[in-house]
Amino acid sequence: MPEAADYIVVGAGAAGCLLANRLSADGRHTVLLLEAGKRDWNPLIRVPMLAGLLYYMPSLNWGYATEPQPGLGGRAIRWPRGRVLGGSTAINGMMYVRGDREDYDGWRRLGLVGWGYDDVLPCFRAFERNLSHADPRFHGHQGALWTEKAKGLNPLYTAWLNSALEAGFPPNQDFNGARQEGVGLFDFNLHRGRRVSAAAAFLDPVRGRRNMRVRTGSQVLRLSFAGRRCTGVETSDGTLTANREVILAAGAVNSPHILEVSGIGDPALLQSLGIPIVAPRPAVGENLHDHLGVTLQHSSTSTATLYGLMRPDRAICAGLYHLLTGKGPAASVPLEAGGFLRTRPELDRPDVHVIFIPGLSLATTRPGQMRHGFMTSVYQLRPVSRGSSHSVTADPRGKPKIDPNYLAADADRDVLADGLALARRIAGQASLSSCRGVELSPGSALDGRHEIEDWVRQTATTVFHPVGTCRMGADEDAVVDAALRVRGVDGLRVADASVMPSIVSGNTSAPTMMIAEKAARAILAQAAI
């Protein structure tokens, strides 16, 4: 492996894999991609049905957890983040959602020129290879990221969608098209029944590039500086030099952590940890926010649920069949139907993402719930609460203190309570009556507003979408500017979900890839000057 490269990319997740691909494409620049985890050899990564299980496999995970959250009844929440080639795209639910037009136009109104919806849409199209939606205005068909619409073959999906229509919600054939609102089948990053992670999409096809190297098992300890210029990185297995730039793509937890242990952050915090200050940036680690959700659970009189796959022999057979053929029940993600809906009609756009699952969650089941059942998951799209993630030691291997400050804003709790009412309204329609059993959680007896709000505090949990800790902005207080350059130093950018000034309305992996696409274009444009 070389000890120097033109560009060093830290983190081989949604952003890092795409960055390495783009920066090495024309052969003029050398690129070194660093990943703290191992290669993505585990065959379970390819099995879509196992997405929920992969979140909690120690070998693929950083194993983070939040501080006890007052807004959640003092509970600490496990925060899985991928530590493997492909990052969290190797363990997530593979749902392909860009967000709402207004998300990006809102960024532009903050002064972030070039980040409006019409600006970023070409970046989305550039890496997408969509097999299900032909409209070239909204979709790309020649990119590396395979994307296809779910088939929705389970009859419970049809029953739920019909119930949502009966409840008065509109249909939507393409959540990444002209509008986001409505119910239907989601798009997923799958191809021939197998997961398409960022590594599978952007690294595997270009392994032969002589100017691109991927180093796994290499954790970045801190950044190196000559004065205020970033010159490279110190890793667990040596010091590496960046001839042009270092790009952090380590995510909403690890990117601010690397900045802080390297001397970029709040001066008071750095001084308390004994870290020499390179650049005072108090906003590093602040503005942390995440999607938080609750789940309505019912028993089912239908046997078309996932419970049948919980028998060990059936699960093993389904897994082996999938590994051999890419087909069978394990070839789909159990999140295929749902929608983006308004909890109140006067709202100008959806405020919740609703997902139907034809089974019960192993993580939330209580005694008596090991049975046929189904769930409706609801999470708030644009939370108001803001928290932080900060280093607590100068040791770069130490875990940061993660405090999302969930439900600090009453409005967030209200949206989740209203979201539960919406899910109950859909579940109560005629189309689900033939398979709907008893309400298991929260239980039909729990109906008062105060009781529901308390249930939200006791059961709400992460949807695995942390963002915001290296906020992009036109203001001088922002960590990075519109070109994703870290303010106060040279030769350093951040390009991952941490730069989002506000969270997008939906899953964050595709928007993170878009950020990387934008970053690569800006980097190459500067190199050409």
N, C-alpha and C positions, 0 to 999 in steps of 0.2 A: 504494500500500500504506500502511496506517496505521502510525504510529510508536508506537502504544500499543494494547494489548488487555487485556481482563480476564485472560485466560490465554495464556501463551506456552508452546507445546509444542515441545521441541527434539528433532528426529529423526522422520522420517515412515516408520517401519518398522512392525513388527507391533503395537507398543504405540501409537506416536504417531498413526497413522491412526485407530485406534479411539477414542483419547482425543479427538481433534479432533471426530470425529463425535458422541460422546456429550455433550461439554461445550457444543456449539453447538446441540443438538437442540431445546431449548425456546425459543430465540431471545432469552433474557434476557441472555446473556453473549457477549461478543466473544472470538473465539479466533484466534490466529495460529499456524500450524504451519510450522516452519522445517525445511528439508531442505538439507543441504550439496550433495547431488548434483543431477542434472538430472531433468526429467520423464521418465516411463516411456513414452516414445514409441517406443522400439526395438521393432519387431514381433517380434523373436526372444524377447522376454520372455514372450509369450503361448504359445510352443510348448513343451509339456511335455517332449518328448523331448530338448530342448536344455538341460535343467536342469544337467547336469554341465559343459557348455561355458560357461554363463553365469557360473559361479563364478570364472572366470579371465579375463573380459573387463575390461580396464582401465577402460573407460568406465563400468562399473557397480560399481566395486569400490574400497574403501579401500586395497587392496594391502598388507595387514599380513603380517607373518611373526613367528614366535616367535624367541626366543633359541635358540642351539644347545642341544639337550636331552641331558644326560648319559644319561638313561634310554633314549634312542632312538639311542644310538651317536654322539652329537654332532651329529645332524641338526637343522637349523632347518626348521620346518614352515610352509608357506604357510597363512595364515588369511584366507580371503575373507570380507569383510563388505560387505553391500550399500550402495553409495553412489548411490542413485537413489530416486525416489519409490516407496514400497513397501518400501524397505530390503532386508533379506535375503530377505523373502518374494517379491521379484521375481526372485531367482536360485536359490532353494533347490529341494529335491526335492518340495515340496508335500505331504509326508506329514502327515496329521492324526492326531496321537497326543496324548492328554492326560497320560499317565502312570498310575501305579498309585495306588489309594486310599491306600495306606500312605505315599506320598510326602507328601501333604498332611496326613494325620493326624500324621505326624512333625513337620511344621512347627507344628501346634497344640500338640504336647507340648513344644515349645520355649518355649511361653508366648505364641505368636502367635494370640491369640483372633480367631476369624473366618476362619481360614485352613485349617480342617480340610476333608476331602473333601466332607462334606455342606454346608459353607458355600460352597465354590467351585463346586460342580456347577451351581447355578442361573446362575452367571456364564458358564460354558461354554455352557449351553443358550441363553442370551440372544442370543449372536451367531452361533449355528450355524443353517444351513439345510441339514439333512441329507436327501438324497434316497433313502437306502438303508436306514436303520434307523428303524423306526416307533415304537419304545418311548419314550414321552414321559418316562419316569423318567430316561433317560440322554441323550436327544437333543432338540435344538431344531429346529423346522421353519419358523420365521418370521424367523430372523435374516438378516444380510446376507452371511455367509460361506458360500458354496456348498461343500458337502462331499458326496462320493459314494464308494462302494466301487468298487475296481478291478474290471474285468471279467475279467482273467486269461485272455485268449483264446489267448495263446501256449501251445502244448502242453507246453513245457518247464516252465511254472509248475505245470501239473497233475502232471507227472512228479515234480517236487521235492516238492510237497505230499503226494503219495502216499508218497514215500520217507520223509518226516518222520513220517507216520502209521505206516508200517512200523517205524520206529525207536522207536516207543512214545510219541510226543508227541501230546497231545490236539488235536482241532480247535477252532477258535474263529471264530465267525461275526462277532464284533464286539469288537475290541480296546478300544473305549471304552465297553463295556457293563458287565455285572456282574462280569466278571473279565478280567484281561489275559493270563493264561497260555494258550498254545496256538499253533497255526499256522493260517494262512488268508490271505485277501486284505486288504490295508490300505485305509484310507480316504485320499482325497486332496482337496485344495482345487482342484477342477476343475469347470468347467461348460461343457457343450457342446464338450468337447474342448480347452478353453483354460484356462490358468492363472488362478486367482483369487488375486491378491496382496492384501495389506492395503489398498493404494491402490484396487484395483478393487472390493473389497468395501465399504470404509467411506468412501471419498472420492468416487468417481465418481458414485454415486447422489445425492449431496447437494451437487454443485458450485454449485447455485443459491442456497445459503444466504448471505444478505447479511452475516451476523454471523461467518462463517468465511472466513479467507483462508489460502492456501497459498503460501509463498514458497520456491521452489527456488533452488539455487545460492547459498545463504546459510549459510555456515559460522559457527557460534557460536564466538567466540574465548574469551570468558570471561563470567562472571556479574557483574552489577552489584549493589552493596550500599550501603545507607544504614545504617550501623552493622551490626547483625547481621540486618537484613531484606534479602532478595533483592528488588530492585526492577526487574530486567529483565536484558537480555543485550546484550553487545557483539558484533556480527556483522561479517563481512567487508564488509558494505555499509551499516553504520550501527548506531546504538544504539537499542534498542527497550525500551519501558517496559511492565511487567506491573502492572496495577492491582490484581490479586489474587494470582496465583501464577505461578511458573515451574515447569514439570514437565519434568524430563530424561527422555527416552525414547530415548537415543542408543546404548544397548547396553552390553554388558559391557566393551568397550574404551573407547569414547568417553565414556560417562557419568562414570567415575572420572577420566578425563583432564581433562574440563571442570571437575570439582570441584577437582582439584589445582591447575590453572593459575589457578583463581579464589580460591585460598587456603583450601580445605577439604581437609584431609588430615593426614598425619603431619607434625608440626611440624619434625622433624629433616630430612625430605626437602624440605619447603617452604623452610626456611632455607637449605639447601644450594643451592637453585635461585634464591634471591633473590626468592621469592614472599612477599608480606606475608600473614600468617596471619589469616584471618577466623574460622575455627573449627577447633580441633584435633580431627581425627578419624583416628586412626592406622589404623583398619580400612579406609579407602578404598583400593581397589586390591588388597586382600588377598582370600583365600578364592577365588581364581580356580580353576575346574575345568571340565573339558570331557569329552565322550565321545571315547574313543580306540578305534579298531577295526583289525582285520586282515582279510585276504581270502584265502580258499581259491579257487584257480583250476584249472579243468579244460579241456582241449580237448573238443570235442564232435563226435560222429559225425552228429549231427542238423544240418540246415541251417536250422532254425527259430530261428537266433540273430540278434543285431543286426549280425553281420558283413556281411550282405548290404546293409545300409544304408551301409556305409563306402565303397562306390563313389560317387564324386562325383556322377555323373548320377542315381543312385537317391536319394541324400541330397537333392539339389536338388529333384527331383520330389516327394519326400515332404514337404519343407518348403513348397513352393509349393501343393501340394494342401491341406495343413493350413491355410495362411494364407487360402485361398479358401473352405474348407468347414468347418474345425474337425474334420476326420475324417482317417482313415488312420493309418499306423504312428506318425507324429509326434504323435498326439493322446493318447498315453499315456506314463506315466513308466515307465522300465524297472526299477522297484523294487516290483512289484505284490504279490509273494508273500513270506511269511516268517513270523516269529512272535517271541514273547517266551518264553524257555525257561530252565529251570534247568540249570546245568552239573553240579550234584550233587543227588541226590534228597532229601537231608536239608534242603535250603534251604526256607524258608517261602514264597518267591516268586521269580519269574524274576530272573536276574542278568545275562542277555545279551539283546540284540536281534539277531535273525538276519534277513538280507535276501537273497533270491535274485535274481540278475540274469542274464538270458539272453544274456550277452555278456561280453567281456573289457574291462577298463578300459584306456582309452588312456593314462591317467596311470601305469600300472604295468606296461605290456607291455614285454617284453624281446624281443630278436631271436628270431624263430621263433614269436612269439605272435600275429602278425597272421593270425588264422584263426578258424574257428568255435569257440566256447567258451562257458563259463558260469562264474559266480562265486557264492560264498556269503560274504557280508560279515557279520562278527560284531563287535559292540562291547559293552563292559562298561557296564551301566546305571548303576551307582552307584560311581564311582571314589573311592578313599580319598585319593589324592594331591591336594595343594593347592599353588597357585602364586600369582602376582601379576601385575598390570599397572600400571606406574607411569610418570608423566611423567619425562623425562630432561632437560627444558629448560623454561624459563619461556615459550618461544615456543609459543603454542597450536597452531600449525600443525605442530609437530614430532611425529613418531610416538612413541608410548610404547614402553617396554620390556616386552614380553610374555613372561612365563616361566611356562608352565603347570606346570612341574615334573613332566612326564609320567613315570609308572612309578617315582616316588620310593618308593612303597609296594610292597613285594613282592607284596602281595595283588592289586594291579592286574595285574601281569604274570601271576600265576597264573591269574586269571580268563580272560585272553585266551588263554593256552595251553590251558586247559580248553575254551574256546569253540571253538578250532580242532579239538580232538578231537571235540566235538559236531558240528561241521559236516562233518567227515570221516565220522562215523558215519551221518549222513543221506545224504551223497553216495554211500555204499557200498551202499545198499539196492537191491533188485531193480528197483524202478520206474524208476531212472535208468540201469540197466545197458545199455539199448538205445541210449542216446545219450552215455553217459559215455566220454570218451577218457582220456588220460593226465593225471595230476595235474601241472600246470605250476608251481604255487607253493603251498606250499613245496617240493613234489616228494616222491614217495613214499619216497625214500631218506632223507629227513630225518624221523626218528622219535624219537630220544632226547630226553628232557626238556630237557637243557641245550641241545641243538641247537635245539629248538623255541623255548625262551625267548630264545635269541640271535636267531632269525628274527623273533620278535615285536619285539625292540628295533630290528632293522634295517628292518622294513617297516611297523610300526603307524603310523597317521596319524589326524588329526582327523576327526571326523564333523560338525564345524561347529556345535557347541552350547556355546559358552562362556557361563558364568554366574558369579554370586556376588560380584562385585567391589564392590558397594555393599550388603552383606548387611543383610537385614531381621532384626530381633530384638527381643525384649523386654528384653534386657540393655542397659545404658548404653553398652557398647562398640560396639554395632551402628551402622551408618551411618544406617539409617532405622528408624522404629518401625513398628508394625503398620498404621498409616495411611499409610505410605510417606513421612512427613515426615522431612527431613534433620535429625538432632539437632544442636543448637547454633545453628541459624539459624531464621528465620521466612520464610514465603512461598516455600518451595522443597521440592519432592518429587522422588523418583526412581521411575519406574514402567516397568520393563523387566526383562529377564532378569538384570540385575546384582543385583537385590534378592533373588534366590532364596538362602536360607540353605544349601540343598543341592539338587543337580540332580534333576530329575524323571526318571522311568524311561521315557525315550523322547525323541522330537523336542521341541524347545523353542518352536516358533512359536505353537502353540495355547495352551500355558500362559502365554506372554508376553502374548497377547491377553487371557487371563483376568485377569492382573495389572492390565492397563489397565482392564478392565471394573470391577474392584474399586476401583481408584484413582478412576475417574470418579464412582462412586457416593459414595465418601468425600468427594471435593471438592465435589460438588453438595449433599451433605447439610450440609457446613459452610457453604456459601454461603447456605443457606436459613435458617440460625440468625439 
